[in-house]
Amino acid sequence: MKFKADIDIMPLEALLDPQGKAVTASMSNIGLGDIENVRVGKHVSLVVQADSMEDASYKVDEACTKMLCNAIMESYKFEIKEL
């Protein structure tokens, strides 16, 4: 079976987010000064071949911990759907 995973990777809350700070500071320049505390992360979509939802979840988690996410600086969460 094929499964689609949507993964969101964000900087840890305890760490500074320079890109988010820059975006926050720029919001007032475009008339959106009421927006604050922007945090910028990344979104990854992938398709995985697996025997079950549990197996797909395991494979996606392995991909996140071994390659996609730096656990020292980032956290991740994902959703999986059967295709």
KOLGU-4560 file (N, C-alpha, C; in nm, 3 decimals, padded with zeros to 5 digits):
<recs>
<n_xx: 00.083 n_yy: -00.117 n_zz: 00.000 ca_xx: 00.000 ca_yy: 00.000 ca_zz: 00.000 c_xx: 00.088 c_yy: 00.125 c_zz: 00.000 mol: A seq: 1 type: MET>
<n_xx: 00.032 n_yy: 00.232 n_zz: -00.052 ca_xx: 00.103 ca_yy: 00.360 ca_zz: -00.052 c_xx: 00.036 c_yy: 00.454 c_zz: 00.046 mol: A seq: 2 type: LYS>
<n_xx: 00.119 n_yy: 00.531 n_zz: 00.114 ca_xx: 00.072 ca_yy: 00.629 ca_zz: 00.211 c_xx: 00.140 c_yy: 00.763 c_zz: 00.181 mol: A seq: 3 type: PHE>
<n_xx: 00.066 n_yy: 00.871 n_zz: 00.203 ca_xx: 00.123 ca_yy: 01.005 ca_zz: 00.190 c_xx: 00.143 c_yy: 01.062 c_zz: 00.329 mol: A seq: 4 type: LYS>
<n_xx: 00.262 n_yy: 01.115 n_zz: 00.353 ca_xx: 00.294 ca_yy: 01.178 ca_zz: 00.481 c_xx: 00.317 c_yy: 01.327 c_zz: 00.459 mol: A seq: 5 type: ALA>
<n_xx: 00.257 n_yy: 01.407 n_zz: 00.546 ca_xx: 00.282 ca_yy: 01.550 ca_zz: 00.550 c_xx: 00.352 c_yy: 01.579 c_zz: 00.681 mol: A seq: 6 type: ASP>
<n_xx: 00.474 n_yy: 01.631 n_zz: 00.671 ca_xx: 00.561 ca_yy: 01.650 ca_zz: 00.787 c_xx: 00.586 c_yy: 01.800 c_zz: 00.808 mol: A seq: 7 type: ILE>
<n_xx: 00.566 n_yy: 01.847 n_zz: 00.929 ca_xx: 00.598 ca_yy: 01.985 ca_zz: 00.964 c_xx: 00.716 c_yy: 01.984 c_zz: 01.061 mol: A seq: 8 type: ASP>
<n_xx: 00.820 n_yy: 02.060 n_zz: 01.025 ca_xx: 00.941 ca_yy: 02.069 ca_zz: 01.105 c_xx: 00.958 c_yy: 02.214 c_zz: 01.147 mol: A seq: 9 type: ILE>
<n_xx: 00.970 n_yy: 02.237 n_zz: 01.278 ca_xx: 00.978 ca_yy: 02.372 ca_zz: 01.331 c_xx: 01.097 c_yy: 02.385 c_zz: 01.426 mol: A seq: 10 type: MET>
<n_xx: 01.152 n_yy: 02.506 n_zz: 01.437 ca_xx: 01.257 ca_yy: 02.528 ca_zz: 01.537 c_xx: 01.201 c_yy: 02.506 c_zz: 01.677 mol: A seq: 11 type: PRO>
<n_xx: 01.281 n_yy: 02.454 n_zz: 01.766 ca_xx: 01.236 ca_yy: 02.436 ca_zz: 01.904 c_xx: 01.198 c_yy: 02.571 c_zz: 01.964 mol: A seq: 12 type: LEU>
<n_xx: 01.094 n_yy: 02.572 n_zz: 02.046 ca_xx: 01.045 ca_yy: 02.696 ca_zz: 02.107 c_xx: 01.152 c_yy: 02.766 c_zz: 02.189 mol: A seq: 13 type: GLU>
<n_xx: 01.240 n_yy: 02.690 n_zz: 02.253 ca_xx: 01.342 ca_yy: 02.749 ca_zz: 02.341 c_xx: 01.454 c_yy: 02.819 c_zz: 02.263 mol: A seq: 14 type: ALA>
<n_xx: 01.461 n_yy: 02.796 n_zz: 02.131 ca_xx: 01.569 ca_yy: 02.853 ca_zz: 02.051 c_xx: 01.523 c_yy: 02.976 c_zz: 01.974 mol: A seq: 15 type: LEU>
<n_xx: 01.618 n_yy: 03.065 n_zz: 01.948 ca_xx: 01.589 ca_yy: 03.181 ca_zz: 01.865 c_xx: 01.561 c_yy: 03.135 c_zz: 01.722 mol: A seq: 16 type: LEU>
<n_xx: 01.475 n_yy: 03.208 n_zz: 01.654 ca_xx: 01.443 ca_yy: 03.180 ca_zz: 01.514 c_xx: 01.473 c_yy: 03.306 c_zz: 01.434 mol: A seq: 17 type: ASP>
<n_xx: 01.598 n_yy: 03.323 n_zz: 01.386 ca_xx: 01.635 ca_yy: 03.446 ca_zz: 01.317 c_xx: 01.548 c_yy: 03.477 c_zz: 01.195 mol: A seq: 18 type: PRO>
<n_xx: 01.511 n_yy: 03.374 n_zz: 01.122 ca_xx: 01.426 ca_yy: 03.396 ca_zz: 01.004 c_xx: 01.288 c_yy: 03.444 c_zz: 01.048 mol: A seq: 19 type: GLN>
<n_xx: 01.234 n_yy: 03.384 n_zz: 01.153 ca_xx: 01.106 ca_yy: 03.428 ca_zz: 01.207 c_xx: 01.111 c_yy: 03.570 c_zz: 01.259 mol: A seq: 20 type: GLY>
<n_xx: 01.222 n_yy: 03.605 n_zz: 01.326 ca_xx: 01.239 ca_yy: 03.742 ca_zz: 01.376 c_xx: 01.241 c_yy: 03.842 c_zz: 01.262 mol: A seq: 21 type: LYS>
<n_xx: 01.310 n_yy: 03.808 n_zz: 01.152 ca_xx: 01.316 ca_yy: 03.898 ca_zz: 01.037 c_xx: 01.178 c_yy: 03.916 c_zz: 00.974 mol: A seq: 22 type: ALA>
<n_xx: 01.103 n_yy: 03.808 n_zz: 00.963 ca_xx: 00.968 ca_yy: 03.818 ca_zz: 00.907 c_xx: 00.879 c_yy: 03.900 c_zz: 00.999 mol: A seq: 23 type: VAL>
<n_xx: 00.888 n_yy: 03.877 n_zz: 01.130 ca_xx: 00.810 ca_yy: 03.954 ca_zz: 01.226 c_xx: 00.839 c_yy: 04.103 c_zz: 01.212 mol: A seq: 24 type: THR>
<n_xx: 00.967 n_yy: 04.138 n_zz: 01.204 ca_xx: 01.007 ca_yy: 04.278 ca_zz: 01.192 c_xx: 00.956 c_yy: 04.340 c_zz: 01.063 mol: A seq: 25 type: ALA>
<n_xx: 00.946 n_yy: 04.262 n_zz: 00.957 ca_xx: 00.900 ca_yy: 04.314 ca_zz: 00.828 c_xx: 00.749 c_yy: 04.330 c_zz: 00.820 mol: A seq: 26 type: SER>
<n_xx: 00.676 n_yy: 04.268 n_zz: 00.909 ca_xx: 00.530 ca_yy: 04.275 ca_zz: 00.903 c_xx: 00.478 c_yy: 04.418 c_zz: 00.911 mol: A seq: 27 type: MET>
<n_xx: 00.540 n_yy: 04.500 n_zz: 00.996 ca_xx: 00.493 ca_yy: 04.638 ca_zz: 01.008 c_xx: 00.516 c_yy: 04.717 c_zz: 00.880 mol: A seq: 28 type: SER>
<n_xx: 00.617 n_yy: 04.680 n_zz: 00.802 ca_xx: 00.645 ca_yy: 04.749 ca_zz: 00.675 c_xx: 00.534 c_yy: 04.729 c_zz: 00.572 mol: A seq: 29 type: ASN>
<n_xx: 00.456 n_yy: 04.623 n_zz: 00.588 ca_xx: 00.348 ca_yy: 04.598 ca_zz: 00.492 c_xx: 00.211 c_yy: 04.617 c_zz: 00.557 mol: A seq: 30 type: ILE>
<n_xx: 00.211 n_yy: 04.690 n_zz: 00.668 ca_xx: 00.085 ca_yy: 04.723 ca_zz: 00.733 c_xx: 00.027 c_yy: 04.614 c_zz: 00.821 mol: A seq: 31 type: GLY>
<n_xx: 00.110 n_yy: 04.519 n_zz: 00.864 ca_xx: 00.062 ca_yy: 04.408 ca_zz: 00.946 c_xx: 00.135 c_yy: 04.407 c_zz: 01.081 mol: A seq: 32 type: LEU>
<n_xx: 00.147 n_yy: 04.523 n_zz: 01.142 ca_xx: 00.220 ca_yy: 04.535 ca_zz: 01.268 c_xx: 00.158 c_yy: 04.460 c_zz: 01.384 mol: A seq: 33 type: GLY>
<n_xx: 00.032 n_yy: 04.416 n_zz: 01.370 ca_xx: -00.033 ca_yy: 04.340 ca_zz: 01.477 c_xx: 00.011 c_yy: 04.194 c_zz: 01.480 mol: A seq: 34 type: ASP>
<n_xx: 00.087 n_yy: 04.151 n_zz: 01.381 ca_xx: 00.136 ca_yy: 04.013 ca_zz: 01.377 c_xx: 00.271 c_yy: 04.008 c_zz: 01.448 mol: A seq: 35 type: ILE>
<n_xx: 00.286 n_yy: 03.910 n_zz: 01.539 ca_xx: 00.410 ca_yy: 03.899 ca_zz: 01.615 c_xx: 00.447 c_yy: 03.753 c_zz: 01.636 mol: A seq: 36 type: GLU>
<n_xx: 00.568 n_yy: 03.731 n_zz: 01.681 ca_xx: 00.619 ca_yy: 03.597 ca_zz: 01.714 c_xx: 00.609 c_yy: 03.498 c_zz: 01.599 mol: A seq: 37 type: ASN>
<n_xx: 00.645 n_yy: 03.541 n_zz: 01.479 ca_xx: 00.645 ca_yy: 03.451 ca_zz: 01.362 c_xx: 00.758 c_yy: 03.350 c_zz: 01.380 mol: A seq: 38 type: VAL>
<n_xx: 00.730 n_yy: 03.224 n_zz: 01.352 ca_xx: 00.831 ca_yy: 03.119 ca_zz: 01.353 c_xx: 00.826 c_yy: 03.053 c_zz: 01.216 mol: A seq: 39 type: ARG>
<n_xx: 00.941 n_yy: 03.035 n_zz: 01.156 ca_xx: 00.949 ca_yy: 02.980 ca_zz: 01.021 c_xx: 01.008 c_yy: 02.840 c_zz: 01.028 mol: A seq: 40 type: VAL>
<n_xx: 00.940 n_yy: 02.745 n_zz: 00.966 ca_xx: 00.987 ca_yy: 02.606 ca_zz: 00.962 c_xx: 00.985 c_yy: 02.556 c_zz: 00.819 mol: A seq: 41 type: GLY>
<n_xx: 00.970 n_yy: 02.426 n_zz: 00.806 ca_xx: 00.962 ca_yy: 02.367 ca_zz: 00.672 c_xx: 00.856 c_yy: 02.259 c_zz: 00.670 mol: A seq: 42 type: LYS>
<n_xx: 00.803 n_yy: 02.235 n_zz: 00.552 ca_xx: 00.701 ca_yy: 02.134 ca_zz: 00.532 c_xx: 00.754 c_yy: 02.035 c_zz: 00.428 mol: A seq: 43 type: HIS>
<n_xx: 00.746 n_yy: 01.907 n_zz: 00.458 ca_xx: 00.792 ca_yy: 01.802 ca_zz: 00.368 c_xx: 00.675 c_yy: 01.707 c_zz: 00.342 mol: A seq: 44 type: VAL>
<n_xx: 00.650 n_yy: 01.677 n_zz: 00.214 ca_xx: 00.550 ca_yy: 01.576 ca_zz: 00.177 c_xx: 00.624 c_yy: 01.462 c_zz: 00.110 mol: A seq: 45 type: SER>
<n_xx: 00.582 n_yy: 01.340 n_zz: 00.141 ca_xx: 00.643 ca_yy: 01.224 ca_zz: 00.076 c_xx: 00.543 c_yy: 01.111 c_zz: 00.067 mol: A seq: 46 type: LEU>
<n_xx: 00.571 n_yy: 01.018 n_zz: -00.021 ca_xx: 00.490 ca_yy: 00.897 ca_zz: -00.036 c_xx: 00.577 c_yy: 00.780 c_zz: 00.004 mol: A seq: 47 type: VAL>
<n_xx: 00.521 n_yy: 00.692 n_zz: 00.085 ca_xx: 00.595 ca_yy: 00.576 ca_zz: 00.135 c_xx: 00.516 c_yy: 00.449 c_zz: 00.105 mol: A seq: 48 type: VAL>
<n_xx: 00.588 n_yy: 00.346 n_zz: 00.062 ca_xx: 00.530 ca_yy: 00.214 ca_zz: 00.039 c_xx: 00.545 c_yy: 00.136 c_zz: 00.169 mol: A seq: 49 type: GLN>
<n_xx: 00.433 n_yy: 00.083 n_zz: 00.221 ca_xx: 00.438 ca_yy: 00.009 ca_zz: 00.347 c_xx: 00.323 c_yy: -00.090 c_zz: 00.352 mol: A seq: 50 type: ALA>
<n_xx: 00.336 n_yy: -00.190 n_zz: 00.439 ca_xx: 00.233 ca_yy: -00.293 ca_zz: 00.452 c_xx: 00.114 c_yy: -00.246 c_zz: 00.535 mol: A seq: 51 type: ASP>
<n_xx: 00.136 n_yy: -00.148 n_zz: 00.622 ca_xx: 00.028 ca_yy: -00.101 ca_zz: 00.710 c_xx: 00.053 c_yy: 00.044 c_zz: 00.749 mol: A seq: 52 type: SER>
<n_xx: -00.047 n_yy: 00.106 n_zz: 00.808 ca_xx: -00.034 ca_yy: 00.243 ca_zz: 00.858 c_xx: 00.076 c_yy: 00.250 c_zz: 00.964 mol: A seq: 53 type: MET>
<n_xx: 00.082 n_yy: 00.149 n_zz: 01.050 ca_xx: 00.184 ca_yy: 00.144 ca_zz: 01.155 c_xx: 00.324 c_yy: 00.138 c_zz: 01.096 mol: A seq: 54 type: GLU>
<n_xx: 00.342 n_yy: 00.056 n_zz: 00.993 ca_xx: 00.471 ca_yy: 00.043 ca_zz: 00.926 c_xx: 00.509 c_yy: 00.174 c_zz: 00.857 mol: A seq: 55 type: ASP>
<n_xx: 00.411 n_yy: 00.237 n_zz: 00.794 ca_xx: 00.436 ca_yy: 00.366 ca_zz: 00.727 c_xx: 00.477 c_yy: 00.471 c_zz: 00.830 mol: A seq: 56 type: ALA>
<n_xx: 00.409 n_yy: 00.473 n_zz: 00.943 ca_xx: 00.440 ca_yy: 00.568 ca_zz: 01.048 c_xx: 00.583 c_yy: 00.546 c_zz: 01.099 mol: A seq: 57 type: SER>
<n_xx: 00.621 n_yy: 00.422 n_zz: 01.116 ca_xx: 00.757 ca_yy: 00.390 ca_zz: 01.160 c_xx: 00.860 c_yy: 00.441 c_zz: 01.060 mol: A seq: 58 type: TYR>
<n_xx: 00.836 n_yy: 00.417 n_zz: 00.931 ca_xx: 00.930 ca_yy: 00.459 ca_zz: 00.827 c_xx: 00.942 c_yy: 00.612 c_zz: 00.820 mol: A seq: 59 type: LYS>
<n_xx: 00.830 n_yy: 00.681 n_zz: 00.832 ca_xx: 00.833 ca_yy: 00.827 ca_zz: 00.829 c_xx: 00.908 c_yy: 00.879 c_zz: 00.951 mol: A seq: 60 type: VAL>
<n_xx: 00.882 n_yy: 00.821 n_zz: 01.067 ca_xx: 00.951 ca_yy: 00.863 ca_zz: 01.188 c_xx: 01.102 c_yy: 00.842 c_zz: 01.174 mol: A seq: 61 type: ASP>
<n_xx: 01.143 n_yy: 00.731 n_zz: 01.116 ca_xx: 01.285 ca_yy: 00.704 ca_zz: 01.092 c_xx: 01.345 c_yy: 00.808 c_zz: 00.997 mol: A seq: 62 type: GLU>
<n_xx: 01.272 n_yy: 00.842 n_zz: 00.892 ca_xx: 01.320 ca_yy: 00.944 ca_zz: 00.798 c_xx: 01.340 c_yy: 01.078 c_zz: 00.868 mol: A seq: 63 type: ALA>
<n_xx: 01.246 n_yy: 01.111 n_zz: 00.955 ca_xx: 01.256 ca_yy: 01.238 ca_zz: 01.028 c_xx: 01.375 c_yy: 01.238 c_zz: 01.123 mol: A seq: 64 type: CYS>
<n_xx: 01.390 n_yy: 01.131 n_zz: 01.200 ca_xx: 01.497 ca_yy: 01.130 ca_zz: 01.301 c_xx: 01.636 c_yy: 01.114 c_zz: 01.239 mol: A seq: 65 type: THR>
<n_xx: 01.645 n_yy: 01.044 n_zz: 01.126 ca_xx: 01.776 ca_yy: 01.017 ca_zz: 01.067 c_xx: 01.819 c_yy: 01.120 c_zz: 00.963 mol: A seq: 66 type: LYS>
<n_xx: 01.723 n_yy: 01.193 n_zz: 00.901 ca_xx: 01.764 ca_yy: 01.283 ca_zz: 00.794 c_xx: 01.693 c_yy: 01.417 c_zz: 00.792 mol: A seq: 67 type: MET>
<n_xx: 01.564 n_yy: 01.419 n_zz: 00.807 ca_xx: 01.488 ca_yy: 01.541 ca_zz: 00.781 c_xx: 01.493 c_yy: 01.645 c_zz: 00.893 mol: A seq: 68 type: LEU>
<n_xx: 01.510 n_yy: 01.600 n_zz: 01.016 ca_xx: 01.499 ca_yy: 01.689 ca_zz: 01.132 c_xx: 01.626 c_yy: 01.683 c_zz: 01.216 mol: A seq: 69 type: CYS>
<n_xx: 01.676 n_yy: 01.799 n_zz: 01.256 ca_xx: 01.788 ca_yy: 01.807 ca_zz: 01.348 c_xx: 01.730 c_yy: 01.815 c_zz: 01.489 mol: A seq: 70 type: ASN>
<n_xx: 01.733 n_yy: 01.707 n_zz: 01.561 ca_xx: 01.667 ca_yy: 01.698 ca_zz: 01.693 c_xx: 01.723 c_yy: 01.797 c_zz: 01.795 mol: A seq: 71 type: ALA>
<n_xx: 01.842 n_yy: 01.847 n_zz: 01.773 ca_xx: 01.901 ca_yy: 01.944 ca_zz: 01.865 c_xx: 01.833 c_yy: 02.080 c_zz: 01.851 mol: A seq: 72 type: ILE>
<n_xx: 01.787 n_yy: 02.110 n_zz: 01.730 ca_xx: 01.732 ca_yy: 02.243 ca_zz: 01.703 c_xx: 01.586 c_yy: 02.244 c_zz: 01.659 mol: A seq: 73 type: MET>
<n_xx: 01.532 n_yy: 02.127 n_zz: 01.622 ca_xx: 01.399 ca_yy: 02.124 ca_zz: 01.561 c_xx: 01.312 c_yy: 02.014 c_zz: 01.622 mol: A seq: 74 type: GLU>
<n_xx: 01.182 n_yy: 02.034 n_zz: 01.608 ca_xx: 01.085 ca_yy: 01.930 ca_zz: 01.642 c_xx: 01.003 c_yy: 01.901 c_zz: 01.516 mol: A seq: 75 type: SER>
<n_xx: 00.936 n_yy: 01.789 n_zz: 01.515 ca_xx: 00.854 ca_yy: 01.755 ca_zz: 01.399 c_xx: 00.726 c_yy: 01.685 c_zz: 01.441 mol: A seq: 76 type: TYR>
<n_xx: 00.629 n_yy: 01.693 n_zz: 01.352 ca_xx: 00.506 ca_yy: 01.616 ca_zz: 01.367 c_xx: 00.460 c_yy: 01.581 c_zz: 01.227 mol: A seq: 77 type: LYS>
<n_xx: 00.386 n_yy: 01.473 n_zz: 01.216 ca_xx: 00.342 ca_yy: 01.432 ca_zz: 01.082 c_xx: 00.205 c_yy: 01.368 c_zz: 01.087 mol: A seq: 78 type: PHE>
<n_xx: 00.139 n_yy: 01.371 n_zz: 00.970 ca_xx: 00.011 ca_yy: 01.304 ca_zz: 00.949 c_xx: 00.028 c_yy: 01.212 c_zz: 00.829 mol: A seq: 79 type: GLU>
<n_xx: -00.033 n_yy: 01.096 n_zz: 00.835 ca_xx: -00.024 ca_yy: 00.999 ca_zz: 00.726 c_xx: -00.164 c_yy: 00.964 c_zz: 00.679 mol: A seq: 80 type: ILE>
<n_xx: -00.180 n_yy: 00.956 n_zz: 00.545 ca_xx: -00.306 ca_yy: 00.913 ca_zz: 00.485 c_xx: -00.277 c_yy: 00.803 c_zz: 00.383 mol: A seq: 81 type: LYS>
<n_xx: -00.367 n_yy: 00.711 n_zz: 00.376 ca_xx: -00.355 ca_yy: 00.606 ca_zz: 00.274 c_xx: -00.396 c_yy: 00.662 c_zz: 00.139 mol: A seq: 82 type: GLU>
<n_xx: -00.318 n_yy: 00.630 n_zz: 00.037 ca_xx: -00.351 ca_yy: 00.677 ca_zz: -00.099 c_xx: -00.439 c_yy: 00.575 c_zz: -00.170 mol: A seq: 83 type: LEU>
</recs>
